[in-house]
Amino acid sequence: MKNLIRSAVALTLCYILPNVPTYAQLPFDEILMPKGEICAAVIYENSKWDQYWEGDYLRENANIGTFTRQMLMPMVAVGITNKINIIAFLPYVSTAASAGTQVGQSGVQDLNISLKAEWLNQQVGKGNLMFLTNTHFSTPVGNYLSDYMPFSIGAGAPELGLRGIGAYRMDNGLVFRATMAYLWRGQTEIERDYYYQDGSVYSPFMNVPNALNIHGAIGYWTLENRLRLEATYMSLNCLSGDDIRSYNRPQPTNKMEVSQIGVWTQYYINADKGLGAIAYFNHTLSGRNSGKANTIGLGLTYQFKVY
């Protein structure tokens, strides 16, 4: 529950390559925009679940029915040089439930800024071997309640992440990619001065656990690079934390784990003018202290040259 938002934020966009149509750029893919290109995008995402893992026990969510989380995320990506990109996005998130008396939250979540750099791009056999890094920082900008879970729209803590990206793109359009990121999280301030985390804690601050994020994909470019298709796998695993207590609600200290599979596609509607459409679907396979969610997303991208 706690931070399914992080996996959604991982689907941030935009991109172009020289002499071919606009491409969507993800913080964990092998793509870079050339110098002077800007891509603006807006993504809508809808995620639902009616079961969740209390620790490692999957249970029905009868007290609140079906939980729904929606996100509208504007973003921009800039090609600073041919090998360095900056990506920024600021999601607006709302939450709601179909039953119970608890009211959902809505508002601006966290400002996210990424710096993506390419270190290797070498022809090897029938394709190119690539290695990139992506460093990101996020911090809450909205005035939301991080301890009001699962209705909270974010964890309410700063995050610093470093990701390594390895990929092999074949000349026939096939792409194989694997990435790993370490996420350092800070503290979140809550509206109480006592809570339980493996014992009594008298403090208005909670430590949000650090985490590892792994992503893998097999992709294919076709229709003269106008259509991009990917099958994806993602896991997020907190390195510490406690479990949700029986018949209690989650809190930012929980050890969250989630494993998802998904599909991703982008079609370039009007490549000459930089317009593209995006659609994706993610299904949660397993988890710990998280919701068993299905997520759909739709978006538009528009790319243009500035300098």
C-alpha positions in Angstrom: 0.0 0.0 0.0 2.5 2.5 1.3 4.4 3.4 -1.8 2.7 2.0 -4.9 3.1 5.5 -6.0 6.9 4.9 -6.5 6.2 2.2 -9.0 3.8 4.5 -10.9 6.2 7.3 -10.8 8.7 5.0 -12.4 6.6 5.3 -15.6 7.6 8.8 -16.3 8.1 10.0 -19.9 9.5 11.4 -22.9 12.0 11.1 -25.7 13.3 11.6 -29.3 16.2 10.1 -31.3 17.8 11.9 -34.3 16.1 11.3 -37.6 13.4 9.0 -36.2 10.0 9.6 -34.5 9.6 10.8 -30.9 10.2 8.2 -28.2 8.9 8.1 -24.6 11.8 8.1 -22.2 11.5 6.2 -18.9 13.9 6.8 -15.9 14.9 3.1 -16.3 15.2 2.7 -20.1 18.2 3.0 -22.4 16.9 6.0 -24.4 18.3 9.5 -24.5 17.1 12.7 -26.2 19.6 14.6 -28.3 20.8 18.0 -27.3 18.2 20.8 -27.5 15.1 18.6 -27.6 12.2 18.9 -25.1 9.4 16.5 -24.6 6.3 17.4 -22.7 3.9 14.7 -21.6 0.8 14.1 -19.5 -0.1 10.7 -18.1 -3.4 9.5 -16.5 -3.2 6.4 -14.3 -5.9 4.4 -12.5 -5.0 1.6 -10.0 -7.5 -0.6 -8.1 -7.3 -3.3 -5.5 -9.7 -5.2 -3.1 -7.1 -7.5 -1.5 -3.9 -6.6 0.3 -1.0 -8.3 2.1 -0.9 -7.9 5.8 2.7 -8.9 6.2 2.8 -11.9 3.9 -0.8 -12.9 4.4 -3.2 -12.0 1.6 -6.6 -10.8 3.0 -9.8 -9.3 1.7 -10.3 -5.6 2.1 -13.9 -5.8 3.3 -13.7 -2.7 5.5 -13.1 -0.3 2.6 -14.2 -2.3 -0.4 -12.3 -1.5 -3.6 -9.5 1.0 -3.2 -8.9 3.3 -6.1 -5.9 5.5 -6.7 -5.8 8.0 -9.6 -2.9 10.0 -10.8 -2.5 12.8 -13.4 1.2 13.5 -14.0 2.6 16.3 -16.2 6.3 16.0 -17.0 9.1 17.4 -19.1 12.3 16.0 -20.4 15.2 18.0 -21.7 18.2 17.0 -23.7 21.0 19.0 -22.1 23.6 17.3 -24.3 23.4 14.2 -26.5 24.5 12.1 -23.5 22.8 13.9 -20.5 19.1 14.4 -20.0 17.0 16.0 -17.2 13.5 14.7 -16.4 11.1 16.4 -14.1 7.5 15.6 -13.1 5.0 16.5 -10.4 2.0 14.1 -10.0 -1.5 15.0 -8.8 -2.9 12.0 -6.9 -6.4 11.2 -5.5 -7.5 8.2 -3.5 -11.0 6.8 -2.6 -12.7 3.7 -1.4 -16.1 2.1 -2.4 -17.1 1.2 1.2 -16.5 2.3 4.8 -16.5 5.8 6.3 -12.9 6.9 5.6 -12.4 9.8 3.1 -9.7 9.7 0.5 -7.1 12.4 -0.1 -6.2 14.4 -3.2 -3.5 16.9 -4.0 -0.1 17.5 -5.4 2.4 14.8 -4.4 6.2 15.0 -4.7 8.4 16.9 -7.1 10.8 14.5 -8.9 14.0 15.5 -10.7 16.2 13.0 -12.6 19.6 13.3 -14.2 20.2 10.5 -16.8 23.6 10.0 -18.4 25.0 7.6 -21.0 28.4 6.0 -20.3 28.6 3.3 -23.0 27.1 2.8 -26.4 29.1 0.3 -28.4 28.3 -1.9 -31.4 28.7 -5.5 -30.3 27.7 -8.2 -32.8 24.3 -7.5 -34.3 23.4 -4.7 -31.9 24.4 -2.0 -29.5 25.5 -2.6 -25.9 24.6 0.3 -23.6 25.1 1.4 -20.0 23.5 4.4 -18.4 22.9 5.8 -14.9 19.9 7.7 -13.6 20.1 9.7 -10.4 16.9 11.1 -9.0 15.7 13.2 -6.1 12.2 13.7 -4.9 10.7 15.8 -2.1 7.1 16.4 -1.0 5.6 19.7 -2.1 2.0 19.0 -1.3 0.5 19.4 2.2 -0.7 15.8 2.6 -1.0 13.3 5.5 1.6 10.6 5.0 0.4 8.6 8.0 -3.2 8.3 6.6 -2.6 5.1 4.8 -3.7 3.6 2.5 -5.5 6.8 1.6 -2.3 8.9 1.8 -1.1 10.2 -1.6 2.6 9.7 -0.8 5.2 8.6 1.8 5.9 12.2 2.8 9.7 11.7 2.8 12.6 12.9 0.6 14.2 10.2 -1.6 17.5 9.9 -3.4 18.0 7.1 -5.9 20.9 5.9 -8.0 20.0 3.5 -10.9 22.3 1.5 -13.2 20.8 0.6 -16.6 22.2 -2.1 -18.9 20.7 -2.8 -22.3 21.3 -4.5 -25.6 19.4 -3.2 -28.7 19.6 -5.5 -31.7 19.6 -4.2 -35.3 16.3 -6.1 -35.9 14.5 -4.0 -33.3 14.6 -6.3 -30.3 15.7 -4.7 -27.0 16.8 -6.5 -23.7 17.1 -4.4 -20.6 17.9 -4.8 -16.9 18.2 -2.1 -14.2 18.7 -1.9 -10.5 18.3 1.1 -8.2 19.1 1.8 -4.6 16.6 4.2 -2.9 17.6 6.2 0.2 14.6 7.5 2.0 14.4 10.1 4.8 11.9 10.7 7.6 8.3 11.8 7.4 6.6 14.0 10.0 3.3 12.7 11.3 0.4 14.2 13.2 0.9 12.1 16.4 3.8 11.8 18.9 3.4 8.1 19.6 3.3 5.0 17.4 4.2 1.3 17.6 7.1 -0.1 15.5 8.4 -3.3 17.1 7.9 -1.5 20.4 6.7 1.9 21.6 8.1 4.9 19.9 7.5 8.5 21.2 8.3 10.7 18.3 6.4 12.7 15.6 8.8 11.4 13.0 8.9 8.0 11.2 11.8 6.5 9.2 10.7 5.4 5.7 12.7 2.3 4.8 15.4 2.3 2.1 14.6 0.0 -0.8 15.9 -1.8 -3.9 14.1 -1.4 -7.2 14.7 -3.9 -10.0 13.2 -3.6 -13.5 13.6 -5.8 -16.6 12.1 -5.6 -20.1 12.0 -7.3 -23.5 11.0 -4.8 -26.1 10.5 -4.5 -29.8 10.5 -1.5 -32.2 8.5 -1.9 -35.4 6.6 0.0 -38.2 9.8 2.0 -39.0 10.2 2.8 -35.3 6.7 4.3 -35.0 5.5 1.5 -32.6 7.2 0.5 -29.4 6.1 -2.7 -27.5 7.5 -3.9 -24.2 6.9 -6.7 -21.7 8.1 -5.6 -18.3 8.9 -6.9 -14.8 9.3 -4.7 -11.7 10.0 -5.3 -8.1 10.4 -3.0 -5.1 11.7 -4.3 -1.9 12.2 -2.3 1.3 15.4 -3.3 3.2 14.0 -2.8 6.7 10.7 -2.0 8.4 7.9 -3.7 10.2 4.7 -5.5 9.1 1.1 -4.2 9.3 -0.3 -5.3 12.7 -3.4 -7.6 12.6 -6.6 -5.7 11.8 -4.6 -2.4 11.8 -3.8 0.1 9.1 -0.4 0.5 7.4 2.1 3.2 8.2 5.2 4.7 6.6 7.6 2.4 8.6 6.2 -0.8 7.0 8.5 -3.1 5.0 6.8 -3.0 1.6 7.5 -5.4 -1.1 5.8 -5.6 -4.5 6.4 -7.6 -7.7 4.6 -6.7 -10.9 4.4 -7.7 -14.6 3.2 -5.5 -17.3 2.9 -4.4 -20.9 3.8 -1.0 -22.4 3.2 0.4 -25.8 3.6 3.7 -27.6 2.5 4.7 -31.0 3.7 7.9 -32.8 0.5 9.4 -34.2 2.2 12.2 -36.1 6.0 11.6 -36.0 6.8 14.7 -38.1 5.1 17.0 -35.5 6.2 15.0 -32.5 2.9 13.7 -31.2 2.7 10.2 -29.6 0.2 8.2 -27.5 1.0 5.8 -24.6 -0.8 2.9 -23.0 0.3 0.5 -20.3 -1.0 -2.2 -17.9 0.6 -3.6 -14.7 -0.6 -6.6 -12.6 0.7 -7.3 -9.1 1.9 -10.9 -8.7 3.1 -10.8 -5.1 3.6 -8.4 -2.2 4.1 -7.7 1.4 2.2 -4.9 3.2 0.9 -3.7 -0.1 -2.3 -3.9 -2.2 -2.8 -6.5 -4.9 -3.4 -3.9 -7.6 -4.1 -3.8 -11.3 -3.1 -0.5 -13.0 -3.8 1.0 -16.3 -2.3 4.2 -17.8 -2.9 6.4 -20.8 -0.9 9.4 -22.0 0.1 11.8 -24.7 3.6 13.1 -25.5 4.7 16.0 -27.6 8.3 16.7 -28.6 9.9 19.9 -30.1 13.4 21.3 -30.6 14.5 24.4 -28.7 18.2 24.9 -29.6 
